[in-house]
């Protein structure tokens, strides 16, 4: 078995390829049909136990859900853009969530690692001053762009999935990998929590991440205390 640093060097080209593919096919919140299908396909190939769609998302807790026409159009577009048909139906109707579980069979804590998959509702720049356009992976979906790094987060989650499987014999406990839709403002975490993804078995600690464009490559920032907490929305009616 290769040393971890050597394995990561071998894995890096695949992570770059995944990230650029997700960037090219950017999908907004609750519309991540192709992204989730690709993620499920890769995780299944690694041998993870998968829970998908309605099995990990509470329908009534979703906020900011697009209308039915938008959902249907995005679903068909995902099929046209190569979403693996085996997995695609599980996500129809705005249920693009994936949870992959690795049970080592040895006693230990249950850990969760969460990444998000959605893009922002922006048009990407299309000229040669913009590297994704120049290198042919700028978003092909109008009005949707990975401007906040979630394409990178998803690729990192898949990279972590490979590493955990590669070294599973050295691990204890249970590990859940959570691929969350709809992080950008509309609260995709709550419907997954309400559906019980942090239970059965109970998650002892959860980890998330966000890329930092101002930090040097290879550095990791760790903050003491709360960070990346969920926002709440409220309305004020003025009479």
RAZINOR-V575832 format. One record per pair of residues at least 24 apart in sequence whose C-alpha atoms are under 10 Angstrom apart, sorted by the first residue. I is the first residue (numbers start at 1). GAP is how many residues later the second one is. Records with the same first field share a line. If there is no record, write none. Layout:
# RAZINOR-V575832
I->GAP, GAP
This chain:
# RAZINOR-V575832
1->165, 166
2->164, 165
3->164
4->159, 162, 163
7->155, 156, 159
8->151, 152, 154, 155
11->148, 149, 151, 152
12->143, 144, 147
14->141, 144, 145
15->137, 139, 140, 141, 142, 143, 144
16->136, 139, 140
17->120, 138
18->133, 134, 136, 137, 138, 140, 141
19->118, 130, 131, 132, 133, 134, 135, 136, 137, 139
20->112, 115, 116, 117, 118, 119, 131, 132, 135
21->116, 117, 118, 130, 134
22->95, 96, 97, 115, 116, 117, 123, 124, 128, 129, 130, 132, 133
23->96, 109, 114, 115, 116, 117, 118, 121, 122, 123, 124, 126, 127, 128, 129
24->108, 109, 112, 113, 114, 115, 116, 117, 120, 121, 122, 127
25->52, 53, 56, 57, 94, 112, 113, 114, 115, 116, 117, 119, 120, 121, 126
26->91, 92, 93, 94, 95, 112, 113, 114, 115, 116, 117, 118, 119, 120, 121, 124, 125
27->47, 51, 90, 91, 92, 93, 94, 112, 114, 115, 116, 117, 118, 119, 124, 154, 155
28->38, 46, 89, 90, 91, 92, 93, 94, 113, 115, 116, 117, 118, 153, 154, 155, 156
29->35, 36, 37, 65, 67, 87, 88, 89, 90, 91, 92, 115, 151, 152, 153, 154, 155, 156, 157, 158, 159
30->32, 33, 34, 35, 36, 41, 44, 61, 62, 63, 64, 65, 66, 67, 87, 88, 150, 151, 152, 153, 156, 158
31->34, 35, 39, 40, 41, 42, 43, 44, 47, 60, 61, 62, 63, 64, 65, 86, 87, 88, 150, 151
32->39, 42, 43, 46, 59, 60, 62, 63, 64, 65, 85, 86, 87, 148, 149, 150
33->38, 41, 42, 43, 44, 45, 46, 50, 51, 54, 55, 56, 57, 58, 59, 60, 61, 62, 63, 64, 148
34->40, 41, 42, 43, 44, 45, 46, 47, 48, 49, 50, 51, 53, 54, 57, 62
35->43, 48, 49, 53, 61, 62, 82, 83, 116, 119, 144, 146
36->47, 48, 51, 52, 54, 55, 59, 60, 61, 62, 81, 82, 118, 143, 144, 145
37->41, 42, 45, 46, 47, 48, 49, 50, 51, 52, 53, 54, 59, 60, 61
38->44, 45, 46, 47, 49, 50
39->44, 45, 48, 58, 59, 60, 61, 78, 115, 116, 118, 119, 140
40->44, 46, 47, 48, 57, 58, 59, 60, 118, 139
41->42, 43, 44, 45, 46, 47
42->116, 119, 120
43->55, 56, 57, 58, 115, 118, 119, 122, 134
44->56
46->115, 116, 119, 120
47->53, 54, 55, 118
48->51, 52, 53, 54, 55, 113, 117, 128, 129
49->50, 51, 52, 53, 54, 127
50->48, 49, 50, 51, 52, 126, 127
51->39, 46, 47, 48, 49, 50, 127, 146
52->35, 38, 39, 43, 44, 45, 46, 47, 48, 127
53->34, 35, 36, 37, 38, 39, 40, 41, 42, 43, 44, 45, 46, 139
54->36, 37, 38, 39, 40, 41, 42, 43, 44, 138, 141
55->35, 40, 42, 43, 44, 137, 140, 141, 142
56->39, 40, 41, 42, 43, 122, 124, 135, 136, 137, 138, 139, 140, 141
57->37, 38, 39, 40, 41, 123, 124, 131, 132, 133, 134, 135, 136, 137, 138, 139, 140
58->37, 130, 132, 133, 134, 135, 136, 137, 138
59->34, 35, 36, 132, 133, 135, 136
60->131, 134, 135
61->126, 127, 128, 129, 130, 131, 132, 133, 134
62->32, 33, 120, 124, 125, 126, 127, 128, 129, 130, 132
63->119, 122, 123, 124, 125, 127, 128
64->118, 121, 122, 123, 124
65->28, 29, 117, 121, 123
66->27, 28
67->26, 27
68->25, 26
69->24
70->24
74->67
77->64
81->59
94->87, 88
95->85, 86, 87, 93, 96, 97
96->83, 84, 85, 86, 92
97->81, 82, 83, 84, 85, 91, 92, 94, 95
98->79, 80, 81, 82, 83, 94
99->77, 78, 79, 80, 81, 93, 98
100->61, 75, 76, 77, 78, 79
101->60, 73, 74, 75, 76, 77
102->59, 62, 63, 66, 69, 70, 71, 72, 73, 74, 75
103->65, 68, 69, 70, 71, 72, 73
104->61, 64, 65, 66, 67, 68, 69, 70, 71
105->64, 66, 67, 68, 69
106->63, 65, 66, 67, 68
107->64, 65, 66, 67
108->63, 64, 65, 66, 67, 96
109->63, 64, 65, 66, 92, 93, 94, 95, 96
110->62, 63, 64, 65, 66, 88, 89, 90, 91, 92, 93, 94, 95, 96
111->62, 63, 64, 65, 66, 87, 90, 91, 92, 93, 94, 95, 96
112->62, 63, 64, 65, 66, 85, 86, 90, 91, 92, 93, 94, 95, 96
113->44, 47, 48, 62, 63, 64, 65, 66, 92, 93, 94, 95, 96
114->39, 40, 43, 62, 63, 64, 65, 66, 75, 92, 93, 94, 95
115->35, 36, 37, 38, 39, 40, 41, 42, 43, 62, 63, 64, 65, 66, 68, 92, 93, 94, 95
116->33, 34, 35, 36, 37, 38, 41, 62, 63, 64, 65, 66, 67, 68, 72, 73, 92, 93, 94
117->29, 32, 33, 34, 35, 36, 37, 38, 40, 62, 63, 64, 65, 66, 67
118->26, 27, 28, 30, 31, 32, 33, 35, 36, 61, 62, 63, 64, 65, 66, 70
119->24, 25, 26, 27, 28, 29, 30, 31, 32, 62, 63, 64, 65
120->24, 25, 26, 27, 28, 29, 30, 62, 63, 64, 65
121->24, 25, 26, 63
122->24, 25
123->24
148->36, 62, 63, 64, 65
149->61, 62, 63, 64
150->33, 34, 59, 60, 61
152->58, 59
153->26, 55, 56, 57, 58
154->24, 25, 26
156->53, 55
157->51, 52
174->27, 28, 29, 30
175->26, 28, 31
176->25, 27, 30
177->29, 30
178->28, 29, 30
183->47
185->45, 46, 47, 48
186->44, 45, 46, 47
187->43, 44, 45, 46
188->42
189->41
190->40
